[in-house]
């Protein structure tokens, strides 16, 4: 078991306070958006096995079967197939979708064959992998996830009473679900930028007057004035997660995180197609090919507890498996010698597995193989190595399904 040293990414949308508050450190005044735990080449975790710090990615490259286990290395190849993060949103992230595995492979192969530079800002596919993800709230967490029913979206737009939005309202009422959502999103993203900026400004002003259900969109418009993504966001479900609740985001589902602190886990990929709320490249034709135009009710996940104390967030993905242990104080034995003895924390939980694991503490001071963890601390457990949790606190466990 190795204690990890992790990189915090300073993306502009990041909160300046949420990660420092968790870690118990002083804010720097700069955004601290994501802390990465894993072997992603962009910012691999580092560890020290006695000869100085090394990147986890280098250790896995040197002996993938020893670090990942035979089954995981055989199924996913010689790499850790997930990336675990602390994500702290202080302002809205871009409205985006991710491709499925077949789409990612085709898109990557196409851009490679056309010689599109891998670091080009207009490139869509950085790799040939899909990017399903799961976000679990540590604080109240707001986001957008999946399309509203067209009638609901039409009502939200109609109440703004903005003339330039009325054709979208008519389409949402008149057409079948898939056609209506596709036609309106296409029209919003393809509109003349100057005209759309006026529409967004009028919609934002109306939303501010109305308040209530429109409050999230007022905030979005303040951060991205004139962006067509403000109108696109109104087509989506607004979701508020309470601590411990989670959302799974599969391929083709448009989504955006708005604010809050959470634990995020995803398949190891950088493939993102953006719909708006961003100064970055938006490839509308490719986006429209990837988006699933269907209304969905966001399925808020709550962990399923087992006898072992593990609370699992069930998803249909093999590249990652996220669970949680809430370790509470056990009462001391009720005999004369223990009456004045304090509780020592939860009984040890055996987490030993034939798959690689990352354990992340988010509360308390639990111990992993005797190593005391504090909030924000994490360890890597190679496949087959003994892993035991004890003490008190909350620990998230990230691994794979083989």
Secondary structure per residue as TSV (DSSP state, phi and psi in degrees):
chain	resnum	aa	ss	phi	psi
A	1	X	-	360.0	132.5
A	2	X	E	-124.7	128.8
A	3	X	E	-69.8	136.5
A	4	X	-	-100.3	143.8
A	5	X	B	-107.9	122.1
A	6	X	-	-120.1	153.1
A	7	X	E	-93.2	137.8
A	8	X	E	-101.6	125.8
A	9	X	E	-90.9	132.0
A	10	X	-	-96.6	46.5
A	11	X	-	-60.1	149.3
A	12	X	T	-61.5	-28.3
A	13	X	T	-79.6	-5.2
A	14	X	B	-70.8	151.0
A	15	X	-	-71.8	145.3
A	16	X	S	-86.3	-10.6
A	17	X	S	-123.4	-29.4
A	18	X	H	-63.9	-46.8
A	19	X	H	-68.7	-45.0
A	20	X	H	-56.5	-39.5
A	21	X	H	-61.8	-41.3
A	22	X	H	-65.5	-42.4
A	23	X	H	-77.9	-16.2
A	24	X	T	75.1	31.9
A	25	X	-	-115.9	164.5
A	26	X	-	-78.8	136.5
A	27	X	-	-61.2	148.0
A	28	X	-	-93.5	-11.2
A	29	X	S	91.2	-12.4
A	30	X	S	-99.7	153.8
A	31	X	-	-61.6	138.0
A	32	X	-	-125.2	95.9
A	33	X	-	-89.1	-47.3
A	34	X	E	-143.5	136.4
A	35	X	E	-106.5	121.5
A	36	X	E	-96.4	134.0
A	37	X	E	-127.4	113.5
A	38	X	E	154.0	-154.1
A	39	X	-	-124.0	27.4
A	40	X	-	-63.4	133.0
A	41	X	T	-61.5	-21.4
A	42	X	T	-69.9	-29.4
A	43	X	S	-165.7	70.1
A	44	X	-	-67.6	146.1
A	45	X	-	-63.7	156.7
A	46	X	E	-122.7	151.5
A	47	X	E	-149.3	164.0
A	48	X	E	-128.2	116.0
A	49	X	S	-104.6	25.7
A	50	X	S	109.9	-8.8
A	51	X	S	-123.2	26.8
A	52	X	S	98.8	164.6
A	53	X	E	-67.3	139.0
A	54	X	E	-132.9	152.4
A	55	X	E	-73.6	137.0
A	56	X	H	-57.5	-36.3
A	57	X	H	-61.4	-37.0
A	58	X	H	-68.4	-39.4
A	59	X	H	-65.0	-40.2
A	60	X	H	-67.3	-42.0
A	61	X	H	-58.9	-36.6
A	62	X	H	-71.1	-32.7
A	63	X	-	-156.6	75.9
A	64	X	H	-61.0	-37.6
A	65	X	H	-67.7	-35.5
A	66	X	H	-68.8	-39.1
A	67	X	H	-83.7	-39.3
A	68	X	H	-98.6	-20.8
A	69	X	-	91.3	152.2
A	70	X	H	-61.6	-44.4
A	71	X	H	-66.2	-45.9
A	72	X	H	-67.1	-41.7
A	73	X	H	-64.7	-36.5
A	74	X	H	-70.1	-35.8
A	75	X	H	-81.5	-41.1
A	76	X	H	-110.8	-4.2
A	77	X	-	89.0	178.8
A	78	X	S	-81.8	55.0
A	79	X	S	-152.7	152.8
A	80	X	-	-72.2	119.4
A	81	X	-	-83.9	3.1
A	82	X	E	-132.0	161.0
A	83	X	E	-126.4	126.5
A	84	X	E	-103.0	141.4
A	85	X	E	-140.0	153.1
A	86	X	E	-95.0	125.9
A	87	X	E	-118.9	126.2
A	88	X	E	-126.4	100.5
A	89	X	E	-93.1	120.4
A	90	X	S	-100.1	-16.9
A	91	X	S	-149.7	166.1
A	92	X	-	-62.8	138.7
A	93	X	-	-80.4	171.1
A	94	X	-	-63.7	147.1
A	95	X	E	-74.9	124.8
A	96	X	E	-151.0	165.6
A	97	X	E	-137.2	162.2
A	98	X	-	-123.2	145.7
A	99	X	-	-76.8	160.7
A	100	X	-	-80.9	178.9
A	101	X	H	-64.5	-43.1
A	102	X	H	-65.1	-41.7
A	103	X	H	-64.0	-40.7
A	104	X	H	-64.5	-42.2
A	105	X	H	-63.9	-44.3
A	106	X	H	-66.6	-44.6
A	107	X	H	-63.7	-42.5
A	108	X	H	-64.5	-45.6
A	109	X	H	-62.2	-39.7
A	110	X	H	-63.6	-47.5
A	111	X	H	-69.0	-33.3
A	112	X	H	-64.2	-43.8
A	113	X	H	-66.5	-28.1
A	114	X	T	-88.7	0.6
A	115	X	T	71.7	27.0
A	116	X	-	-71.7	121.7
A	117	X	-	-57.4	140.2
A	118	X	T	-62.7	-27.5
A	119	X	T	-101.4	11.7
A	120	X	-	-66.5	135.1
A	121	X	T	-64.4	-19.3
A	122	X	T	-97.0	5.8
A	123	X	-	-79.7	138.0
A	124	X	-	-92.4	-38.1
A	125	X	-	-114.8	106.6
A	126	X	S	-83.5	-17.5
A	127	X	S	-155.8	-179.9
A	128	X	S	-104.6	27.8
A	129	X	-	-117.0	157.3
A	130	X	-	-84.2	172.4
A	131	X	-	-139.9	57.2
A	132	X	-	-64.2	153.0
A	133	X	E	-149.8	159.9
A	134	X	E	-133.3	131.3
A	135	X	E	-117.5	127.9
A	136	X	E	-117.4	124.3
A	137	X	E	-73.9	134.5
A	138	X	S	-101.4	-26.6
A	139	X	S	-125.7	171.0
A	140	X	-	-50.6	132.0
A	141	X	E	-135.2	125.5
A	142	X	E	-108.2	142.9
A	143	X	E	-159.7	178.0
A	144	X	E	-119.9	138.8
A	145	X	E	-154.1	113.1
A	146	X	E	73.9	160.7
A	147	X	E	-76.4	142.4
A	148	X	-	-69.2	163.7
A	149	X	-	-61.7	140.2
A	150	X	H	-52.5	-38.3
A	151	X	H	-64.5	-37.3
A	152	X	H	-68.4	-43.3
A	153	X	H	-62.8	-40.5
A	154	X	H	-61.2	-42.9
A	155	X	H	-63.4	-42.7
A	156	X	H	-61.7	-43.3
A	157	X	H	-70.7	-39.1
A	158	X	H	-64.6	-38.9
A	159	X	T	-66.5	-17.3
A	160	X	T	-70.9	-24.9
A	161	X	-	57.3	46.9
A	162	X	-	-106.0	122.5
A	163	X	G	-55.6	-42.4
A	164	X	G	-71.2	-11.3
A	165	X	G	-91.2	-13.5
A	166	X	H	-63.0	-36.3
A	167	X	H	-60.9	-34.7
A	168	X	H	-67.0	-39.2
A	169	X	H	-61.5	-43.2
A	170	X	H	-62.4	-42.8
A	171	X	H	-62.9	-44.3
A	172	X	H	-64.1	-30.4
A	173	X	H	-80.3	-34.1
A	174	X	H	-92.0	-25.2
A	175	X	S	-105.4	157.9
A	176	X	-	-60.2	159.2
A	177	X	H	-50.5	-58.5
A	178	X	H	-61.4	-46.0
A	179	X	H	-64.2	-40.2
A	180	X	H	-64.5	-48.1
A	181	X	H	-65.1	-42.1
A	182	X	H	-63.1	-46.2
A	183	X	H	-65.3	-41.3
A	184	X	H	-70.0	-45.1
A	185	X	H	-62.9	-40.2
A	186	X	H	-61.3	-43.6
A	187	X	H	-65.6	-41.3
A	188	X	H	-64.2	-48.1
A	189	X	H	-74.9	-22.2
A	190	X	H	-97.4	1.2
A	191	X	S	-69.0	157.2
A	192	X	-	-57.8	126.6
A	193	X	H	-57.1	-40.3
A	194	X	H	-66.7	-42.6
A	195	X	H	-66.5	-40.0
A	196	X	H	-65.7	-36.3
A	197	X	H	-60.6	-37.8
A	198	X	H	-67.4	-43.8
A	199	X	H	-59.3	-45.1
A	200	X	H	-63.0	-42.4
A	201	X	H	-62.1	-43.6
A	202	X	H	-66.6	-40.2
A	203	X	H	-65.6	-40.0
A	204	X	H	-65.6	-41.0
A	205	X	H	-63.7	-41.6
A	206	X	H	-66.4	-41.0
A	207	X	H	-61.3	-39.1
A	208	X	H	-66.0	-37.4
A	209	X	H	-66.8	-40.3
A	210	X	H	-77.6	-36.7
A	211	X	-	62.6	-152.9
A	212	X	G	58.0	-122.2
A	213	X	G	-61.4	-17.2
A	214	X	G	-90.4	-7.3
A	215	X	H	-54.9	-43.6
A	216	X	H	-59.8	-33.8
A	217	X	H	-78.1	-26.2
A	218	X	H	-62.4	-45.6
A	219	X	H	-63.7	-43.4
A	220	X	H	-60.3	-44.4
A	221	X	H	-66.4	-32.1
A	222	X	H	-66.2	-36.2
A	223	X	H	-79.4	-28.1
A	224	X	S	-133.4	65.9
A	225	X	T	-60.8	132.7
A	226	X	T	79.0	-2.4
A	227	X	-	-77.4	130.2
A	228	X	T	-60.6	-20.9
A	229	X	H	-61.4	-21.4
A	230	X	H	-63.8	-43.3
A	231	X	H	-72.3	-41.7
A	232	X	H	-58.3	-36.9
A	233	X	H	-61.6	-30.5
A	234	X	T	-72.0	-12.9
A	235	X	T	-80.9	-10.4
A	236	X	E	-104.6	160.7
A	237	X	E	-73.5	133.9
A	238	X	E	-90.9	130.2
A	239	X	E	-127.1	135.0
A	240	X	E	-118.3	116.6
A	241	X	E	-96.2	140.9
A	242	X	-	-96.1	158.1
A	243	X	T	-51.0	131.8
A	244	X	T	96.1	-18.9
A	245	X	-	-86.4	156.4
A	246	X	E	-142.1	162.1
A	247	X	E	-128.3	134.8
A	248	X	E	-99.3	134.0
A	249	X	E	-120.7	105.6
A	250	X	-	-90.6	-176.3
A	251	X	T	-63.9	140.8
A	252	X	T	79.7	-1.6
A	253	X	-	-92.4	115.3
A	254	X	-	-69.4	140.3
A	255	X	E	-159.5	164.0
A	256	X	E	-158.6	141.2
A	257	X	E	-91.2	139.9
A	258	X	E	-107.7	-50.1
A	259	X	E	-165.3	154.2
A	260	X	E	123.5	172.1
A	261	X	E	-112.6	133.1
A	262	X	E	-149.7	166.4
A	263	X	E	-96.6	123.7
A	264	X	E	-117.4	140.4
A	265	X	E	-133.3	141.2
A	266	X	E	-149.0	159.7
A	267	X	E	-66.3	149.4
A	268	X	S	-74.6	88.8
A	269	X	-	-152.9	156.6
A	270	X	-	-115.4	17.9
A	271	X	-	-81.8	110.7
A	272	X	-	-134.7	130.2
A	273	X	E	-113.6	122.5
A	274	X	E	-96.6	143.4
A	275	X	E	-103.2	-17.0
A	276	X	E	156.7	-171.4
A	277	X	S	58.0	45.1
A	278	X	S	-164.4	147.4
A	279	X	S	-85.3	-3.0
A	280	X	S	-80.5	174.9
A	281	X	-	-59.8	131.7
A	282	X	-	-121.4	110.9
A	283	X	-	-96.8	92.9
A	284	X	H	-62.2	-48.3
A	285	X	H	-58.5	-43.7
A	286	X	H	-68.9	-39.3
A	287	X	H	-57.7	-47.2
A	288	X	H	-65.3	-24.2
A	289	X	H	-75.2	-26.8
A	290	X	H	-93.5	-33.8
A	291	X	-	-64.4	138.4
A	292	X	-	-92.7	111.4
A	293	X	-	-88.7	78.3
A	294	X	-	-146.2	139.9
A	295	X	B	-74.5	135.2
A	296	X	-	-136.4	146.8
A	297	X	-	-92.4	120.1
A	298	X	-	-56.1	127.0
A	299	X	-	-91.5	99.0
A	300	X	E	-75.4	123.9
A	301	X	E	-92.7	138.3
A	302	X	-	-121.5	142.9
A	303	X	-	-69.0	143.8
A	304	X	E	-95.3	121.7
A	305	X	E	-85.0	146.6
A	306	X	-	-117.2	172.9
A	307	X	T	-62.9	-28.1
A	308	X	T	-74.9	-8.1
A	309	X	S	94.8	-6.0
A	310	X	E	-77.0	132.9
A	311	X	E	-111.8	110.2
A	312	X	E	-98.9	135.3
A	313	X	E	-93.2	104.2
A	314	X	-	-76.7	127.6
A	315	X	-	-138.5	163.5
A	316	X	S	-89.2	23.0
A	317	X	-	-112.5	137.3
A	318	X	S	-91.4	-24.2
A	319	X	S	-66.3	-20.4
A	320	X	-	-147.7	155.4
A	321	X	E	-144.0	119.4
A	322	X	E	-114.5	131.9
A	323	X	E	-141.4	174.7
A	324	X	E	-139.4	144.1
A	325	X	E	-119.2	123.5
A	326	X	E	-106.0	101.7
A	327	X	E	-93.9	111.9
A	328	X	-	-103.8	161.6
A	329	X	-	-62.4	133.2
A	330	X	-	-89.7	141.6
A	331	X	-	-69.6	144.7
A	332	X	-	-67.6	157.1
A	333	X	-	-61.1	140.3
A	334	X	-	-90.7	73.5
A	335	X	S	-132.5	169.8
A	336	X	T	-62.1	-28.7
A	337	X	T	-81.0	-14.2
A	338	X	T	-112.5	-0.2
A	339	X	T	-59.9	-34.1
A	340	X	T	-99.3	9.3
A	341	X	-	-89.7	136.5
A	342	X	-	-74.4	155.9
A	343	X	-	-64.0	146.7
A	344	X	-	-106.7	11.0
A	345	X	-	97.6	-179.0
A	346	X	E	-67.8	151.9
A	347	X	E	-61.2	149.7
A	348	X	E	-57.7	139.0
A	349	X	E	-111.4	127.0
A	350	X	E	-86.5	116.9
A	351	X	-	-109.6	9.7
A	352	X	-	-55.1	133.7
A	353	X	-	-149.6	160.9
A	354	X	S	-88.0	18.2
A	355	X	S	-127.1	158.2
A	356	X	-	-70.7	148.4
A	357	X	E	-137.6	148.1
A	358	X	E	-121.8	129.8
A	359	X	E	-109.9	129.0
A	360	X	E	-124.0	123.3
A	361	X	E	-86.6	134.1
A	362	X	E	-122.1	-5.7
A	363	X	E	-162.4	150.5
A	364	X	E	77.3	-161.5
A	365	X	-	-135.9	62.7
A	366	X	-	-69.9	168.9
A	367	X	E	-121.8	136.1
A	368	X	E	-115.9	112.8
A	369	X	T	50.2	37.6
A	370	X	T	85.3	-9.9
A	371	X	E	-80.4	120.7
A	372	X	E	-75.5	130.6
A	373	X	-	-108.2	146.9
A	374	X	-	-121.7	164.4
A	375	X	T	-53.4	128.0
A	376	X	T	95.0	-12.6
A	377	X	-	-80.9	148.1
A	378	X	E	-144.5	157.7
A	379	X	E	-135.5	152.2
A	380	X	E	-104.7	133.0
A	381	X	E	-117.2	109.4
A	382	X	-	-61.3	154.9
A	383	X	T	-55.5	134.9
A	384	X	T	85.4	-12.4
A	385	X	-	-78.0	145.8
A	386	X	-	-59.2	137.1
A	387	X	-	-141.0	119.4
A	388	X	E	-133.6	130.8
A	389	X	E	-107.3	141.3
A	390	X	E	-152.6	-178.1
A	391	X	E	85.8	-154.9
A	392	X	S	-128.9	145.5
A	393	X	E	141.4	-168.6
A	394	X	E	-122.3	129.8
A	395	X	E	-131.5	128.2
A	396	X	E	-93.3	139.5
A	397	X	E	-117.1	120.3
A	398	X	E	-111.5	128.0
A	399	X	E	-152.1	-159.8
A	400	X	-	-127.8	169.6
A	401	X	-	-111.2	123.3
A	402	X	-	-122.0	360.0
